[in-house]
Amino acid sequence: MRKLKIGGVPEHFNLPWHLCIENGDFKKNKIDVSWIDFHGGTGEMSEALKTGEVDIAVMLTEGSIKEICDGSPFKIIQTYIKSPLMWGIHVHADSDFHKIEDLKNQTAAISRFGSGSHLMTYVHAHNQNWNTEHLDFKITQNLAGAKSSLTDGTSDYFLWEHFTTKPLVDEGIFRRLGDEPTPWPCFVIVTTHEFLKANSELVTALLEPLNQKSKTLKSFHNIQERISERYHLKTKDVRNWLSITEWSQRQISERDVHLTQKKLKELNLINQEKSYSEFIF
């Protein structure tokens, strides 16, 4: 039985992984999978991959591609979620910011540099025709840190996944001014060159039950209620989320890699683009 450490955010997107672990689906393929939650998101997972804390991670596409462009020894195994991620643009409920234009030249909370919250703040600012050279950031580590920062005024706004932050909006802690969808598929499964070189067959055996689970997840009995209970979301929000979310069982396309690199280059977040073959295995 091979042991594998998988990292991902503690969010509803990763339910197929947890169901495979709980149902013993990986063990049928002689793999003992342990899951590690990363509240800090893609930036934190990148470090964990480099240090060997995890073998494989479910990371945001833009963060993964930036890491590879910057020289990190990563490979994308496949796309995990092929639909865009809906990033909510949040302020504290008691703040004086009431429309997107109010956020120009204000301080954005981010989990860390290189994270999705960091990169998507650039995408959002660019789409508003703001000067992205003038963006100001406050590192808050995770959602809990951003909540504290917006509350005490050390930052002014925060981009995080719409449905994950919905309970904070419902509680009257955050106010959402809008949404910024990613221009690319949102999650990919990533590992290191070194791990892949020694374990390509193991990766294939890992993906087989995972892809079967993600392909059929929406048809499971009471799936909306199960997700609602497990992730503390309202059933109507789960229904909305499922309606716009599509899992993938295929490798990321050359078009999506090119699109993501082109946007990151346009925002001066990478120095040069790389060929498709340098991203995939």
N, C-alpha and C positions, 0 to 999 in steps of 0.2 A: 504493500500500500504506500503510494507516494504522498508525502505531505506537501500541500501548497498553501501559501499565504496570499490572500486576495484583499486588496484595499479598495474602498469606495466611499462615497458620501452616504450618510445615514438617511437616505431619502427614498421615496416610493419607487423611483426608477429602478432600483436594484432589487426589487422583490423577487424576480426570477432566480437570482443567485441564492437568496435565502430559502426559497421553496426547494430548490435542488439540494441544498445542504440538509434541510430538515427532513426531506423525503428520502434521503440516502441515494439520490440519483448519481452523484459523483462517485460514491463508494462502489456502485455497481461497475464503474469503470476503473476501479482500484486507485481512486484518488481521494485522499482525506483533506478536504478543503476547510481552512479556517478563515473567517472573515474579520477584517479590522476596519472599524469605522474611522473616517477622517473628516472631522468637523471643519477643518480648514480648507478642504477642497483640493483642487488640482495642484496648487503650488506645494502644499504639504505632501501630497502623494508623490510628486516628482522627487522630492528629497528622500522619501521612504524607498522608492525604487532604486535610487542611486546607492543607498546604504545597505540594501538587501533586507530591509525591514519587511518588505513585501516582495513577492515574485511577480505579481501581475496587478495592474490597477485599472479601474474604470474611471477614465479621466475625460475632461472636456476636450473637444477637438482642437479648439484654438490654442489652449495651453499646451497640449501634446505636440502640436505642429511647431509652435514657437520653441519648445524645448529641443526638438530635433534640429531645427534651424540653428539654434544656439550651440549645438554640438553635443547635447546629451545623448548617451548611447542607447536610445530607445527605438523600438519598432512598434508599429501599429499592427495588431493581430486582426482586428476587424472593426467595423462600425458596430456600435451597440444600440444607440438610438438614432434613427435616421431622420426623424423630424427635428425642427428647430427647438431650441430651449427658449422659453418665454421668461425673460428677465424683467421682474417688476422693478420700477424705479420708486424707491421709498424715501420718505422723510419722517421725522417724528410728528406725531399727530398734533402736537401743540406748537409746531413751528410756524413761521410766517411765510413758508414757501407753499404756494397754492397752484402753481403751474410750472411746466417744464422750464420755461424761460427764466424763472426765478433762480434756477440752479447754476446759471452761468457764473463762472469764477468762484463757485463755492467749493468746499472741501468734500471729497468723496471718501467714504469708508470703503476699505478693501480688505480682504482676508490676508493677502500678502502680494508682493510684486510677482507677476507672472501668472497669477490666479485668474479665473474667469471674471471675477468681480472687477479686477484691475483692467483686463483687456477689453471687456465689454463696456467699461466706462469710456474708453477711447472710441469704440465704435459708436456709442450713443452720442458723444460730444461731436464727432465727425458728422453724424447724420443731422445734428442741429446747426452745422456750419460754425461751431465754436473753434477757437484756436486751441488745438490739442496740446500745444507746447506750454500752455498756461494752466494745465490741470494740476490740482493739488490733492494729495492723498493722505489718509490717516490709516495706518495698518491696525486692524482690529482682531486678526487671527481667525475669526469665525462669526457665525450669525449672532451668538450671544454677545461677543465683543462689539459687534456693530450696533446691537440694541442698546448697550450701555453707552456707546459713543454718541449715538444720535440723541439719547436721553440727556447726557450731560453737556451736549453742544460742542464736543471736540471734533465732530464731523457733521455734515449737513444733509447728505443723501447717500443712498446705498443701493446698489443693484444686486439682487439675489433672486433665485428662482421663484416665480409668481406664486405657485401653490404651497411651497414650503413656508413662505412668509405670510400666507393668507391668514393663519390663526392670529398673528400679531396685528394684522390689519383689522380683523374682526374684534379683537380685544381693545382696539382703540389706542394701541401703542405706536404703530406705524400708520401712515397714510400713503396710499399708492397714487402717484401722479400720472402713471402711464406704464407702458410695457415696451421693451426693446427685444424683439426676437433675433436670434442668431441667424446670420445669412448662410449657415452651413448645418449639417447634421450635428447634433449636440454632444454625444458621448461616443468615445472609442475605447477599445480594450488595448492596453499597452503593456509591454514588457521590455526587457533589456536584450541587447544583442547576445550577450553572454548566456542568458537563460535560454533563449531560443535555440542557440547553437547546440545545446546539450539536450533540449527537451521538446523538439518540434512535434514528435508523436504524442507526447503528453498533452500538449496544447490542443491538438486535434481531439483527443479523448475528453478533455475538459469542455470544449465548445459544443460537443454533440448533445449532451443533455440540456445545457444552458439554452442553446438555440431552439431546441424543441419546446422548452418551457416558455420562452419569450414569444415564440410563434403562436402559441395557443392560450396565452395568459388571459386575454380579453374574453375568452369563451368559458372560463372557469365559473362554476356555480357560485353565486353571491360575491363575485370578485369586487364589486364596488363597495359592498359593506365590509368585506375583509380588509381592503386597503384603508377604508375610513377608520376602522377600529385600530388597526395596527399603527397607522401613522398620524392619528389624531386629526383627521381632516373631515370636513363635512362631506356627506355622500354626494351632494350636488357638485361640489368642487372636484371630487374624484371623477364623477361622470364627465365633467368638462375637460379635465386633464386627460382622461383616457381617449376622449374624442379627438384630441390634437396630437396624441403621442403614438409613434410607430417604432417598434423595435426592428432591428436589422439582424440578419444572419449572414451578411456578406462583408467582404473586405471593402474598405473605403475606396471610393472611385478616384481616378486621376483628376477628374473635374473638380471634386470637392477639395482635394489637396491643393490644387492650383488656385481655386477660389479663395481658400483660407489664407494661403501664403500671400496672394496678391493684396488682400485687404490688410494683412499685418505689415506688409512692406509699405503700402500706401500710408499707414499710420506711423511709420518709422519705428515699428516694434521688432522688426527683424532687419538684418543688414542685407541678406541676399537669399534668394529662393534656391531650393534644391530640387533635384529630379525626383520624380514619383518613386523610383526604385529605392531611394534612400529612406523612405518612410515605411515601407511595407515589407513583409517577409513572404 
